[in-house]
Amino acid sequence: MQGTVYKSTGSWYQVKAEDGEFYECRIKGKFRIQGIKSTNPVAVGDHVFFDLEEGVEEKTGVIKKIRERENYIIRKSVNLSKQTHIIASNIDQVFLLITLNNPPTLTTFIDRFLVTAEAYDITAVLLFNKVDTYSIDELAEVKYLAELYRSAGYECIGISAKNGKNVDKVKEKMLGKTSMISGHSGTGKSTLINAVEPSLDLKTSEISRQHSQGQHTTTFAEMFDLKMDARIIDTPGIKGFGVVDMDREEIGDYFPEFFQRKQDCKFHNCLHLNEPKCAIKDALEEGEIAWSRYKSYLQIMEGEEDNYRVDQYQK
C-alpha cells in the first residue's frame, strides 16, 4: 500500500493511505536513507510504501520504502551533533512565525532558517505575529525588520493569530499547498493553525513570564488536512537552528540579495570576506544589504552555532 506520513512519534508513524484510511505504522531494523544520516529516517510528509500486518485487529503496518523526497527542512539533531533531524518533507512553503519580545526572535535564527529553506528550494514567508500587543516603538521595529527582509526578497506579513488580523491573507497563500509552520515556542504556531482551522482545536499555552519563553505544546511534527484544499504541518518549537552540510562556496548563494549581486564581484569565486572589489561588501557600505544579514553570513561561514540559547528543541 502507499500513503503519506501525517505524524511521527519516533517509533510509530501515522500514515494516511490512498483510500483515506489512517494506519499506525512502524519500521523494522535499520532504516537508513542513502546519503542522509538522520535521527529520524521517516519524516512527516514522506510518501511511503507499507505492508499491513497480518493477524492484527488494529490497522497497523510496516513501512518498507520511502519515495524520493521533493525537498525537506533539515537541521542538526539535538544531542548528536554529527547527525541531522528532518523536520518535514515534500513541503510547498514554510511560514516562519516571528515575535519581537515574547519570546524574542533574533535575526541570526531567522537567517539560518531562511538559508536552509533556500538550500532546499522551499518558499519561505515571514509572519510577524502578535502585532496587536506592541507599542508604537515596537511596531516601528517590526516595520523595520519587515522592510529589511522584503529588501532581501522575502514576503513579510504582520498578523495577529489571536484576533485574526491578516489571517485571511495567510489562508489564501495556503490554498492548494502543503505548508509548514515553524518558529520558537510561544510565537503562536498552534494559535495560528486554530485561527485557520478552528475545528482542529490544538492545545496552546501561555508565555512563561519568568523567562519570556513559550511553553512547549507541540511534541511531534504533525500534518493536518484543512477543510479548504490545503494541508498544514505543525512543528515543535525550535530554540536554535543548526545549518547542515553546506560548502563555504555555496552559502552566499542562499542569501538572495548576495546571489543577485555576485556577478559584479571582481572574482567569480569571491567569498565576500577580504577579497578586493567585492560587490556584496560595496552594497553593505551603501546600505543596500543589512549588516545583520552579513553578520549571519559570517557566522555560518565560520561554522558558529546559532547563539540563541542552545541548538535544540524546547524541552
Secondary structure, DSSP 8 states (H G I E B T S, - for coil): -EEEEEEE-SS-EEEEETTS-EEEEE--S---BTTB-BS-SS-TT-EEEEEE-TT-SS-EEEEEEE---S-EEEEE-SS-TTSEEEEEES-SEEEEEE-SSSS---HHHHHHHHHHHHHTT-EEEEEE--GGG--HHHHHHHHHHHHHHHHTT-EEEE-BTTTTBTHHHHHHHHTTSEEEEE-STTSSHHHHHHHH-GGG------EETTTTEE-----S-EEEE-SSS-EEEE---BS-----S--HHHHGGGSHHHHTTGGGSSSTT--SSS-SS-HHHHHHHTTSS-HHHHHHHHHHHTT----SS-SSB--
